[in-house]
Amino acid sequence: MSSIVTGEAVVLELRPASFATRALGLLLDVAFSVILLVAILFGLSAAGEGLDEAATRALILVGVVFCLVIVPVGVETLSRGLSLGKLATGLRVVREDGGAIRFRHAVIRGLTGFLEIYLTFGGIALTVALFNDKSRRLGDLMAGTYAVRTRVPVEQPVPVFVPQRLKAWAAAADIGRIPDATARRATQFLRQAARMAPLSRSEMALSIATELSAHVAPPPPPGTGPDDYLAAVVAERRNRELTRLAQSRRRNTGTGERLQRLPFGS
C-alpha cells in the first residue's frame, strides 16, 4: 500500500496493482484491440475490393493506428483511467499524486504502449514492470502514472468493548493525552490481533501497551493483561470522542435554531 499526501494534507491509502494483475489486464486489452482490428480489416477487405495497393495499405495503416492507439487513448481519457481489461481485473490508472489521468497522460501511455506492447510483443512492458515496486510499464514511467486496485475487500469492523472489570478504572482514567499516532497503532492492532501468530501478538500488545502507559493515568488494576488494557483504552477513548461529537452537534443545532429565530424573535 502506498500513502499519498494531497495538497489539503489528506493522506490517501492506495493499493498498487500487482504484476500478475497488470499482466492479465494488459492481455485482455490486447485481445480486445486485436479482435477489433481483425474485424475492421475484414470489413475493409470486403468493402475495398476495387482499391489499388497503395490505398489498401493506407487503410490498413489507419485501421492499425485507430485500434491500437486512438481507441485505447480515447477510452482511458473518457473513463479517467479505465479500459476493458482494467474493468475486468478491478484496476484503474491514476497519476502519481492519486488524481485522475488526463488526455496527455493517456496519449503518452498510448503512444509508448504501441512500441513496448505491440512492436516488441509486450517484452519491454513486462520487463520494465517486473523491476519496479508498482509494476509500472515504460508508458507509466514517462506519463507519471501507475495502476491501483479499485476492488479492495472490505475489512469488517471488530467490536471493541471495555472489559467489565476495567469499566470503573477506564471511566476515571486520564486518556486525553494519548497521541493520535499511538491510538491508531492500538486500534489497528486490535483489528488484526485475531489473525496474528500468538507470539507476535503478545509481543506487539506489550509494546503498544507500554507506549500507551506513558500517556494514561492512573495505571490499570494489577493483573491487567496487555490485550484487555488496549481494549479498555481504545474503547473508552472512542466512547468519549463520540460523546463529545454528539454534544458539539447538539450545541451547533441549538445555535442554528436560535440564529434562525433572531430576526423574528420579539
PEJOJO-V496264 format. One record per pair of residues at least 24 apart in sequence whose C-alpha atoms are under 8 Angstrom apart, sorted by the first residue. I is the first residue (numbers start at 0). J is the second residue. Records with the same first field share a line. If there is no record, write none. Layout:
I = J, J
//
This chain:
3 = 96, 97
4 = 96
5 = 96
11 = 97
13 = 97, 147, 148
14 = 147, 148
15 = 133, 134, 145, 146, 147, 148
16 = 90, 133, 134, 146, 147, 148
17 = 133, 134
18 = 128, 129, 133, 134
20 = 88
21 = 134, 146
22 = 125
23 = 84, 88
24 = 83, 84, 85, 87, 88
25 = 84, 85
26 = 84
27 = 83, 84
28 = 82, 83, 84
31 = 83
32 = 66, 67
33 = 66, 67
35 = 66
36 = 62, 63, 66, 67
67 = 109, 113
68 = 109, 110, 113
69 = 109
71 = 105, 109
72 = 102, 105, 106, 108, 109
73 = 105
75 = 105
76 = 100, 101, 102, 105
80 = 105
89 = 148, 149, 150
90 = 146, 147, 148, 149, 150
91 = 146, 147, 148, 149
92 = 144, 145, 146, 147
93 = 144, 145, 146, 147
94 = 143, 144, 145
95 = 143, 144, 145
100 = 144
103 = 142
104 = 142, 143, 144
105 = 142
107 = 138, 141, 142
108 = 138, 139, 141, 142
109 = 138
111 = 137, 138
112 = 137, 138
156 = 190
157 = 189, 190
159 = 189, 230, 233, 234
160 = 230, 231, 234
161 = 227, 230, 231, 232, 234, 235
162 = 227, 230, 231
165 = 219, 220, 231
166 = 231
168 = 219, 220
169 = 231, 232, 235
170 = 235
172 = 215, 216, 217
173 = 215, 216, 217
174 = 214, 215, 216, 232, 236
175 = 215, 236
176 = 214, 215
177 = 211, 214, 215
181 = 207, 210, 211
182 = 233
185 = 229, 233
186 = 233
189 = 229, 230
201 = 225
204 = 229
//
